[in-house]
Amino acid sequence: MLDTDVFVIGGGPAGLAAAIAARRKGLRATVADGSRPPIDKACGEGLMPDAIAAAERIGIGLPEGEGFRFRGICFHGEGRSVAGQFPGGFGIGFRRTALHGHLVKLAAKAGVEMLWSTPVTGIDSAAVQTTARRFSTRWIVGADGFRSRVRRWAGLDSFARNSQRFAYRRHFAVKPWTGFMEIYWGDACQIYVTPVSDEEVCVALISRTPAMRLPQGLQRFPDLQARLHTALPSSKERGSVTATSRLRAVSRESVALIGDASGSVDAITGEGLCQAFQQAEALAEGLSAGSLAHYEARHRQIAFRPALMADLMLTMDRWPLARRHALSAMAAHPQSFAGLLAGHVGRLTPWQMAGAGLSLGWQMMVK
């Protein structure tokens, strides 16, 4: 008898989602992590409508009355602003620690065995070694983040693409001033603001300069700095690496990777959790069928749309002229921005999404 059917290494949102999805397929699931909940991470804390839908498909519903519902995205930059509403549904700003605590409760309710303060020290084809004991298992899932040891142990640490930026996040006790998630575009950095309650906002800075922190970043956006001038910080500044990375493979024999361990898109897209929930659904289907080939193919499909949006947004980050033309075209033709937003949350086919991008490109050339 095996100790478990699925052993998940890493107890963050991706790992817990994988375990919950596996339980819904009738598989026994165990999660091990060297930390204790709630596990925090520097992120923008916004769940887009497609992330909420993906979570619900694997049995993860967000608690009613918590977080802050926002109705779309607003870009600010180059003296212009353009806002677009989601074509259906809403997004939710949700504190990362609150989300993790909620996922832990759902995993316990689903019957997931959780081993906290239990570091994993190694794996082989049919077992996981922790500091406490050795567990025999049919499947091993690496959900241990961007610097995944499972990826290295399984021989999957081969990148087709890997670029990094640096993020810093802090919360401020202030009433949200808009019903949108906002992204402020500047030279060499962006700041995005997500309301997470009726009395608090999350402010995240992303740049290519590890030494740039939030106070220096805010100086580049006087309007935003003025809004936060009298607001008291409600959390410590927390930093993280955000990456655009793609692996050559995300599975081998009995091992599969999920979440940031399996590749990622830049945090500015806001699609990290959505991808993790979609991957968890696809992975559970593959594990239930007894083959990881399905997951490998679905993983590539899931990554396509976020990668496309990341490329567009990182082009705006790298090239000031492209950013100026893009923001000018979006402000003059809000329907183009609305089309891109619809594609961003999965409401357009790849062909329709390409058409929206070509339309914006044409308007940029005209400008």
QUIUR-V189227 format. One record per residue. N is the residue number from 1. RES is the residue in three letters. PHI is phi as a letter, one per 30 degrees, with the letter a starting at -180 (* if undefined). PSI is psi in radians with two decimals (* if undefined). D_CENTER is the distance of its C-alpha to the mean C-alpha in Angstrom with 2 decimals. Layout:
{{N/RES/PHI/PSI/D_CENTER} {N/RES/PHI/PSI/D_CENTER}}
//
This chain:
{{1/MET/*/2.31/36.36} {2/LEU/d/2.65/32.81} {3/ASP/d/-0.58/31.21} {4/THR/a/2.83/28.09} {5/ASP/d/-0.71/26.78} {6/VAL/b/2.12/23.16} {7/PHE/c/2.03/22.37} {8/VAL/c/2.17/18.73} {9/ILE/c/1.88/18.37} {10/GLY/j/2.07/15.64} {11/GLY/c/0.47/15.25} {12/GLY/d/-2.99/11.74} {13/PRO/e/-0.70/9.73} {14/ALA/d/-0.78/9.45} {15/GLY/d/-0.74/13.12} {16/LEU/d/-0.68/14.31} {17/ALA/d/-0.72/12.93} {18/ALA/d/-0.74/14.74} {19/ALA/d/-0.74/17.78} {20/ILE/d/-0.78/17.98} {21/ALA/d/-0.67/17.82} {22/ALA/d/-0.71/20.44} {23/ARG/d/-0.65/22.63} {24/ARG/d/-0.36/22.71} {25/LYS/c/0.11/24.26} {26/GLY/i/0.18/26.83} {27/LEU/c/2.50/25.72} {28/ARG/d/2.36/26.18} {29/ALA/b/2.39/23.02} {30/THR/b/2.40/22.90} {31/VAL/b/2.32/20.09} {32/ALA/b/2.44/21.03} {33/ASP/a/2.49/19.51} {34/GLY/d/-0.26/21.48} {35/SER/c/-3.11/20.13} {36/ARG/b/2.58/20.87} {37/PRO/d/2.72/18.79} {38/PRO/d/2.46/17.29} {39/ILE/c/2.20/14.86} {40/ASP/c/2.83/13.26} {41/LYS/a/2.48/10.77} {42/ALA/d/1.90/10.83} {43/CYS/a/3.00/7.94} {44/GLY/d/-0.24/8.71} {45/GLU/i/0.43/8.68} {46/GLY/c/2.26/8.73} {47/LEU/c/2.08/8.34} {48/MET/d/2.89/9.80} {49/PRO/e/-0.64/12.84} {50/ASP/d/-0.52/11.63} {51/ALA/d/-0.72/8.98} {52/ILE/d/-0.76/12.06} {53/ALA/d/-0.74/14.30} {54/ALA/d/-0.69/12.50} {55/ALA/d/-0.74/12.51} {56/GLU/d/-0.55/16.13} {57/ARG/d/-0.42/17.18} {58/ILE/c/0.31/16.76} {59/GLY/i/0.30/18.43} {60/ILE/c/1.75/15.77} {61/GLY/c/2.44/17.07} {62/LEU/d/2.53/16.16} {63/PRO/d/2.43/19.32} {64/GLU/d/2.47/21.52} {65/GLY/i/0.00/22.31} {66/GLU/c/2.72/19.43} {67/GLY/i/-2.88/16.89} {68/PHE/b/2.17/17.58} {69/ARG/d/2.23/17.53} {70/PHE/b/2.62/17.05} {71/ARG/c/-0.03/18.51} {72/GLY/l/-2.86/17.00} {73/ILE/b/2.49/16.07} {74/CYS/b/2.22/18.71} {75/PHE/c/2.40/19.19} {76/HIS/b/2.33/21.84} {77/GLY/l/2.67/23.55} {78/GLU/h/0.60/26.89} {79/GLY/i/0.23/28.73} {80/ARG/b/2.73/27.08} {81/SER/b/2.47/24.69} {82/VAL/b/2.31/23.36} {83/ALA/b/2.57/21.60} {84/GLY/b/2.38/20.53} {85/GLN/d/2.62/20.12} {86/PHE/d/2.47/17.93} {87/PRO/d/-0.28/20.41} {88/GLY/a/2.46/20.08} {89/GLY/i/-2.78/18.60} {90/PHE/a/2.85/16.66} {91/GLY/c/2.89/13.39} {92/ILE/b/2.22/13.27} {93/GLY/d/2.21/12.73} {94/PHE/b/2.15/12.65} {95/ARG/e/2.34/13.33} {96/ARG/e/-0.72/11.09} {97/THR/d/-0.65/14.45} {98/ALA/d/-0.72/15.62} {99/LEU/d/-0.77/12.74} {100/HIS/d/-0.74/13.38} {101/GLY/d/-0.66/17.06} {102/HIS/d/-0.73/16.89} {103/LEU/d/-0.64/15.25} {104/VAL/d/-0.75/18.00} {105/LYS/d/-0.74/20.61} {106/LEU/d/-0.67/19.55} {107/ALA/d/-0.74/19.60} {108/ALA/d/-0.74/23.01} {109/LYS/d/-0.59/24.27} {110/ALA/d/-0.19/23.35} {111/GLY/j/0.33/25.37} {112/VAL/d/2.31/22.87} {113/GLU/d/2.19/24.65} {114/MET/c/2.22/22.69} {115/LEU/c/1.64/24.01} {116/TRP/d/2.75/22.83} {117/SER/h/0.65/24.32} {118/THR/b/1.49/24.88} {119/PRO/d/2.54/23.83} {120/VAL/c/2.34/24.05} {121/THR/c/-0.17/26.53} {122/GLY/l/2.89/26.75} {123/ILE/b/2.76/26.63} {124/ASP/b/-2.91/29.00} {125/SER/d/-0.38/29.15} {126/ALA/b/0.28/29.90} {127/ALA/a/2.74/29.16} {128/VAL/b/2.29/26.92} {129/GLN/c/2.14/28.67} {130/THR/c/3.07/27.61} {131/THR/d/-0.30/29.64} {132/ALA/c/-0.77/31.19} {133/ARG/a/3.13/32.15} {134/ARG/c/2.34/31.54} {135/PHE/c/2.21/29.83} {136/SER/d/2.47/30.78} {137/THR/a/2.70/28.18} {138/ARG/d/-0.72/27.89} {139/TRP/b/2.54/24.22} {140/ILE/b/2.23/21.99} {141/VAL/c/2.12/18.18} {142/GLY/c/1.94/16.43} {143/ALA/b/0.68/13.22} {144/ASP/c/0.52/14.15} {145/GLY/i/-3.07/11.47} {146/PHE/e/-0.68/11.87} {147/ARG/c/0.82/15.60} {148/SER/e/2.19/16.20} {149/ARG/d/-0.59/19.87} {150/VAL/e/-0.72/19.78} {151/ARG/e/-0.76/18.89} {152/ARG/d/-0.78/21.92} {153/TRP/d/-0.61/24.14} {154/ALA/d/-0.04/23.61} {155/GLY/i/0.48/24.42} {156/LEU/c/0.18/21.15} {157/ASP/d/0.94/20.46} {158/SER/b/1.98/21.35} {159/PHE/c/2.36/19.10} {160/ALA/d/-0.39/19.90} {161/ARG/a/2.46/17.82} {162/ASN/a/1.92/16.33} {163/SER/b/2.60/16.01} {164/GLN/b/2.62/14.72} {165/ARG/b/3.13/14.45} {166/PHE/b/2.38/14.63} {167/ALA/b/2.49/13.01} {168/TYR/b/2.40/15.00} {169/ARG/b/2.50/14.44} {170/ARG/a/2.65/17.21} {171/HIS/c/2.61/18.21} {172/PHE/b/2.40/21.44} {173/ALA/d/1.57/23.84} {174/VAL/a/2.53/24.56} {175/LYS/d/2.35/24.68} {176/PRO/e/2.41/22.15} {177/TRP/c/0.04/24.23} {178/THR/a/2.78/22.46} {179/GLY/c/0.31/20.77} {180/PHE/c/2.68/18.13} {181/MET/d/2.33/14.97} {182/GLU/c/2.47/16.58} {183/ILE/b/2.13/15.88} {184/TYR/c/2.13/18.90} {185/TRP/c/2.25/19.74} {186/GLY/b/3.14/22.18} {187/ASP/d/2.15/23.63} {188/ALA/i/0.03/21.48} {189/CYS/a/2.85/18.71} {190/GLN/b/2.65/16.67} {191/ILE/b/2.27/16.17} {192/TYR/b/2.49/14.05} {193/VAL/c/2.16/15.33} {194/THR/b/2.09/13.93} {195/PRO/d/2.28/16.67} {196/VAL/c/-0.12/15.91} {197/SER/a/3.14/19.52} {198/ASP/d/-0.15/22.89} {199/GLU/b/0.22/23.67} {200/GLU/a/2.53/20.61} {201/VAL/b/2.66/18.01} {202/CYS/c/2.25/15.07} {203/VAL/c/2.11/15.73} {204/ALA/b/2.31/13.54} {205/LEU/c/2.36/15.25} {206/ILE/b/2.30/14.05} {207/SER/a/3.03/16.97} {208/ARG/c/0.08/18.53} {209/THR/c/1.91/20.92} {210/PRO/d/-0.43/20.21} {211/ALA/d/-0.22/23.16} {212/MET/d/2.10/21.94} {213/ARG/c/3.07/21.05} {214/LEU/e/-0.79/20.44} {215/PRO/e/-0.72/24.20} {216/GLN/d/-0.67/24.87} {217/GLY/d/-0.72/22.02} {218/LEU/d/-0.51/23.25} {219/GLN/d/-0.40/26.69} {220/ARG/d/-0.15/25.58} {221/PHE/b/1.40/24.83} {222/PRO/e/-0.65/28.00} {223/ASP/d/-0.77/27.27} {224/LEU/d/-0.71/24.09} {225/GLN/e/-0.67/25.89} {226/ALA/d/-0.65/28.76} {227/ARG/d/-0.59/26.69} {228/LEU/c/0.00/25.42} {229/HIS/e/-0.75/28.80} {230/THR/c/0.02/30.17} {231/ALA/d/2.38/26.99} {232/LEU/d/2.34/26.86} {233/PRO/d/2.39/23.79} {234/SER/c/0.16/22.59} {235/SER/a/2.89/20.57} {236/LYS/d/2.67/20.91} {237/GLU/d/2.34/19.09} {238/ARG/b/2.38/16.42} {239/GLY/c/2.81/15.27} {240/SER/a/2.86/12.82} {241/VAL/c/2.36/12.48} {242/THR/c/2.39/9.77} {243/ALA/b/2.63/10.74} {244/THR/c/1.85/11.39} {245/SER/b/2.57/12.89} {246/ARG/b/2.24/14.51} {247/LEU/c/2.72/16.78} {248/ARG/d/-0.49/20.15} {249/ALA/a/2.62/19.74} {250/VAL/c/0.17/17.40} {251/SER/a/2.67/20.32} {252/ARG/a/2.14/23.87} {253/GLU/h/-1.95/26.55} {254/SER/c/0.15/25.24} {255/VAL/c/2.35/21.97} {256/ALA/b/2.59/18.53} {257/LEU/c/2.61/15.18} {258/ILE/b/2.74/11.81} {259/GLY/i/-2.63/8.20} {260/ASP/d/-0.42/8.35} {261/ALA/d/-0.44/12.06} {262/SER/c/0.21/12.29} {263/GLY/j/2.82/10.96} {264/SER/a/2.92/7.92} {265/VAL/c/2.75/7.69} {266/ASP/e/2.48/8.39} {267/ALA/d/-0.36/6.38} {268/ILE/d/-0.36/9.07} {269/THR/d/-0.38/7.91} {270/GLY/i/0.35/5.47} {271/GLU/c/0.11/4.33} {272/GLY/d/-0.86/1.53} {273/LEU/d/-0.63/3.67} {274/CYS/e/-0.81/6.10} {275/GLN/d/-0.73/6.66} {276/ALA/d/-0.75/7.19} {277/PHE/d/-0.72/9.50} {278/GLN/d/-0.70/11.17} {279/GLN/d/-0.68/11.75} {280/ALA/d/-0.71/13.22} {281/GLU/d/-0.83/15.53} {282/ALA/d/-0.69/16.68} {283/LEU/d/-0.75/17.21} {284/ALA/d/-0.66/19.28} {285/GLU/d/-0.76/21.35} {286/GLY/d/-0.75/22.08} {287/LEU/d/-0.72/23.02} {288/SER/d/-0.62/25.19} {289/ALA/d/-0.19/26.91} {290/GLY/i/0.34/27.52} {291/SER/b/2.43/25.93} {292/LEU/c/0.00/22.73} {293/ALA/d/-0.70/23.79} {294/HIS/d/-0.79/22.21} {295/TYR/d/-0.72/18.78} {296/GLU/e/-0.79/19.18} {297/ALA/d/-0.77/20.00} {298/ARG/d/-0.60/17.36} {299/HIS/e/-0.75/14.60} {300/ARG/d/-0.71/15.99} {301/GLN/d/-0.74/16.19} {302/ILE/d/-0.62/12.63} {303/ALA/d/-0.31/11.58} {304/PHE/d/-0.95/14.33} {305/ARG/d/-0.85/13.30} {306/PRO/e/-0.62/9.96} {307/ALA/d/-0.67/12.10} {308/LEU/d/-0.80/14.88} {309/MET/d/-0.65/13.21} {310/ALA/d/-0.73/11.95} {311/ASP/d/-0.75/15.59} {312/LEU/d/-0.82/17.01} {313/MET/d/-0.59/15.23} {314/LEU/d/-0.46/15.94} {315/THR/d/-0.71/19.47} {316/MET/d/-0.56/19.82} {317/ASP/d/-0.76/18.81} {318/ARG/d/-0.61/21.33} {319/TRP/c/1.79/24.19} {320/PRO/e/-0.66/25.58} {321/LEU/d/-0.76/27.94} {322/ALA/d/-0.68/25.33} {323/ARG/d/-0.78/23.36} {324/ARG/d/-0.79/26.61} {325/HIS/d/-0.70/27.58} {326/ALA/d/-0.82/24.26} {327/LEU/d/-0.63/24.15} {328/SER/d/-0.76/27.86} {329/ALA/d/-0.70/27.58} {330/MET/d/-0.73/24.80} {331/ALA/d/-0.64/26.94} {332/ALA/d/-0.49/30.03} {333/HIS/b/1.34/28.52} {334/PRO/e/-0.41/25.90} {335/GLN/d/-0.51/25.97} {336/SER/d/-0.74/24.31} {337/PHE/d/-0.71/21.37} {338/ALA/d/-0.66/21.35} {339/GLY/d/-0.75/21.41} {340/LEU/d/-0.67/18.43} {341/LEU/d/-0.71/16.45} {342/ALA/d/-0.72/17.76} {343/GLY/d/-0.66/16.67} {344/HIS/d/-0.62/13.14} {345/VAL/c/0.31/12.83} {346/GLY/i/0.35/14.87} {347/ARG/c/-0.01/18.27} {348/LEU/b/2.64/19.99} {349/THR/d/2.84/21.14} {350/PRO/e/-0.65/20.48} {351/TRP/d/-0.73/24.04} {352/GLN/d/-0.67/23.64} {353/MET/d/-0.73/20.52} {354/ALA/d/-0.68/22.61} {355/GLY/d/-0.72/25.41} {356/ALA/d/-0.68/23.46} {357/GLY/d/-0.70/22.51} {358/LEU/d/-0.66/26.17} {359/SER/d/-0.77/27.39} {360/LEU/d/-0.74/25.44} {361/GLY/e/-0.72/26.73} {362/TRP/d/-0.75/30.24} {363/GLN/d/-0.58/30.06} {364/MET/d/-0.72/28.91} {365/MET/d/-0.68/31.95} {366/VAL/d/-0.72/34.22} {367/LYS/d/*/33.08}}
//
